[in-house]
Each structure stands twice: as structure tokens, then as C-alpha cells.
Amino acid sequence: EVRLVESGGDLVQPGGSLRLSCAASGLIVSEHDMDWVRQAPGQGLEWVGRSTKKIDGHTTEYAASLEGRFSISREDSQNSLNLQMNSLKSDDTAVYYCVFYISGIPYWGQGTLVTVSS
Amino acid sequence: EIVLTQTPGTLSLSPGERATLFCRASRSVNSRYFGWYHQKPGQAPRLLIYGASNRATGIPDRFSGSGSGTDFTLTISRLEPEDCGVFYCHHYVTSPFSFGPGTKVEIK
């Protein structure tokens, strides 16, 4: 059974940084594409970024609106991946989900809440 | 960038009625990388349909997806009270991947 658990969400001040993690079980992280998706309070779903599987070079892509503030990294030995978020703004307040794709089927974690506020 | 538009914005129906939700893409999408989700307040989105027409594991057969190219449909044949919430369409074929704004389903 595939299980994804996000962690690292917290209250952080504007301008601060935060690192989210997504721990996976039931799959080998390096073998699959994955996304980070977020949802601001009362809003819809927003794609944040993607990391491709190892055979595709673990390349990354990000939503243009993030202006280079976020970066995705993998820890294949830990079967997990991370989302480093810098220069956080109040608009970044959201629940952040990791999503893995296995044979084209998306699998979601339960999310972790990031609150950016002074 | 592919923009997804969902209609209607809100649907208010009674239990047992049929619900039809639409999602239109601004340009053609490979249906293999198109899905539908259901989300209730405080919960993560739940995958209903992947590959435009394949039900995800555990999804009852009253949910069905169809469509190709730019036009996709989610049909709920007989609404149950637990079907209330917001339904999102999603494409994940070419970056930036995107979601529709959602259709809110209310059960009378």
C-alpha cells in the first residue's frame, strides 16, 4: 500500500524559510515523478512544482508565480523528498501536499499546514 | 499553459439525482494524464477518476468519467448525501500542471 506522509509545516514569519518533507512507503521514491501541490484556506488547488523520476534525471519544474523561492530535492536513501521554501510570504499560507505518480495514477498525502504570519 | 475551466460553478441536487460536471481545457490534453478529484472540507482531495475514464480504487461505479481532447465530463449517476463537496479536474501532461477552479456540489 502506498503511503505518503508530509511533515514540517509550521507557523513562520514573513521572509522566513521552511523545509517540508514527504516520507513515502510502498513505493521507491526515485522511480516516480512527484509534485507538490498547495491549497490556501478556502481556495482551490495550485500546482507548486515537480521532480521527475531518476531515469529522467530528477529534473525540477516550478510554478512561475513562485519566482524561484521554492526548490524540490530528493533523499532517495531515505525514500523521501523535500520542499525548501524561502522568502515566505503571507500568500504562501496553505496546506501543502505531496503527490506521486505511479503508472500515471496520482497518490496523495494528507498534507501539512504552513502558516506565514507575524 | 493549459487552463482548465469547470462548469457549473455550483450544482444543487437531491439525493438520487444525476449530476453532470464539465471541464474544458484551453488546448488539447492527453487523456491519459487527466483526472477528477472530490474534496470535502478539512480533507485531502480524493482521486475519483484517472486517465479520464478509469475509476480509482474503491470508487463506486456511480462515478464515471469520459471525454478527450479539450472536453471532459464527470457523471455521478445517483447522488448520495456523502457526495457533497468540491470536485476538481486536473491535468498532468505538460508543465505547468493545473487544476480547474472546482464545481461545488450541494445536496438538497
Interface residues (C-beta under 8 A of the other chain):
Chain A: D35 V37 G44 L45 E46 W47 R50 E61 A63 A64 Y97 Y101 G104 I105 P106 Y107 W108 G109 Q110 G111
Chain B: R32 Y33 G35 Y37 A44 P45 L47 Y50 G51 A56 V86 Y88 H90 Y92 S95 P96 F97 S98 F99 G100 P101 G102
